[in-house]
Amino acid sequence: MYAALAALPCVCHMPMEQRVGQVMMPCFVGEEFNSDAKALVSELHVGGIILYNWANGMTKRKQVVNLTSSLQREATIPLLIATDQEGGLVQRWRETEFPGARALGVANNVALTQMTALAMGEDLRSLGIHAGLSPVLDVDVDGNPVIGVRSFGEDVDTVVKHGKAFSKGLKKAGVLSVGKHAPGHGSTKVDSHYCMPVITKTLAELRAKDLRPFFEIELDAIMTGHLFIPDIDPNNCATFSSKVVELFRREGFDGVMMTDSLVMQGLAERVDEAAVRALEAGYDLLILGGRKLYGQDGAMPIEKYRAIHAAIMKAVEEGRISEDRLNEAVGRVRELKFKLEEQGSILDRHIYRYIAESTASLGVEIVRGDPAFIEGKSVSIVASKALQGKVEGVKFFDTKAPEIDGDVIVVLSYNAWKDQAQAAVIQQLIDSGKDVVLVATRDALDGKLFPGAKVVCNTNSPTGVSVRAALKKIGI
């Protein structure tokens, strides 16, 4: 990639249509290179592609390698290929399933955090993927509907400590560290995928907590969230705010400023106009992928990407976006790609599972009661239907409690605090008179909801490896 980039003309001498394409990172549907992919890389000259498991397979190593190789082979300018790979709740590639940030924060072993990120990063690079769009650097607050266990914790020092270690691990693997979701999505009460969060904190309050990880950790890129913060900009959400971009520039960050996906419903803006406004505000790379967003199911059709490209071209030609602004953005994207020199692996792929299992085990916590009482008793394990596909060998329930044979009921919950039907079934099981062990497989708020549970255990990561670790820890 480095040699191919070095051979290209300087940014100012690139054709306008190439420069405009370089600030776009769309997605397409297809497990192999197809006509949509060809239009994106050969006609629109996009700077990057974001891959999703729902759109691009992402289940077999050979398929993903063939896809990324084909994309690069057809691209005029080497592509930056990304996916969402945080671990835990959000990981598109699951050959090895890694626990997420909260489990790492609870384990509180920075060497293990760095080793986990190194393994995840090397796994991505072996597939031809350059960025997992991580780490999440939001400082979580109880009740957050979208961050939760995706965060290293509720304490900013924990987030900074493990965010640094995770970023170092990625960089050792030759993968880009992309901190998100600045200026901080941790204290929001709504999900920006669907509506716009309003953050009423002052800038001073944000500096003391939410912004610290983004200011203190060395990152290759910063992704902002679709967040409206009146004390920073009373007129624009972060995605359209030059004041938000300038905040990071004044702190000395000169890397790529990246938007969250511009097709998210929380933005409530026509996507071609959103792209122009974000670029105009100072962003360098525009994410344009997502599923069931912007009133649709699946990736946007190629015509919409052409319309976005044309809208940016028009904005530059008419002077709404200066060529200097465009060149600045393209230059930063190019510099980001220069960081992606090929390098050998440090870890053997066979130890990835060991790292994941070690993280999962240390990330499990017993927060109430002593599971020793289970010894010698018959046990029935039931799980929320939301966990189908994540765990095996259990009885699943939806709105009705399953028949129970054992003396002890182990209940695997999945965000029952947001699901009245699930919570009602769990309470019914507790009221049955049998001893109940609650394993909260996602947010720890579930444990606080059921004081009648004899034991409460948090996995801190809704993954199969963490559920297995939790069952082992309670003696099953």
RABELFEN-V457769 format. One line per field, one symbol per residue. ss: DSSP state (H for helix, E for strand, L for the rest). phi: phi as a letter, one per 40 degrees, with the letter a starting at -180 (. if undefined). A space follows every 10 residues. Layout:
BEGIN
ss->???
phi->???
END
This chain:
BEGIN
ss->LHHHHHLLLL HHHLLHHHHH HHLEEELLLL LLLLHHHHHH HHHLLLLEEE ELHHHHLLLL HHHHHHHHHH HHHHLLLLLE EEELEEELLE ELLLLLLLLL HHHHHHHLLH HHHHHHHHHH HHHHHHHLLL ELLLLELLLL LLLLLLLHHH LLLLLHHHHH HHHHHHHHHH HHLLLELEEE EELLLLLLLL LLLLLLEELL LLHHHHHHLL LHHHHHLLLL EEEELLEELL LLLLLLLHHH LHHHHHHHHH LLLLLEEELL LLLLHHHLLL HHHHHHHHHH HLLLEEEELL LLLLLLLLLL LHHHHHHHHH HHHHHHHLLL LLHHHHHHHH HHHHHHHHLL LLLLLLLLHH HHHHHHHHHH HHHLEEEELL HHHHLLLLEE EEEEHHHELL ELLLEEELLL LLLLLLLEEE EEELLHHHLH HHHHHHHHHH HLLLEEEEEE LLLLHHHHHL LLLLEEEELL LLLHHHHHHH HHHLLL
phi->.dcccccccc dcccddcccc cccbbcbaci cacbcccccc ccccfccabb bbccbbggbb dccccccccc ccccccbdcc bbacbcggcb acbbdbcccc ccccccdfbc cccccccccc cccccccgbb acfaccbccc bdgccbcfcc ccicbccccc cccccccccc cccgbccbca bcchbcbcbb cccbaccbbc ccccccccbc cddcccbcbc abbcccbbbd ccacbbcdcb bcccccdccc cgcbcccbcc dccccccfad cccccccccc chcbbbcbbi bfbfgabhcc cdccccccdc ccdcccccgc bccccccccc cccccccccc ccacccbcdc cdcccccccd ccccbcbagb ccccdgbcbb bbaddccdgb bbgbccbbbb cccbbccbbc bccafccbbc cccccccccc ccgccbbcbc cbccddcccb ccccbbbbcg acbdcccccc ccccgb
END
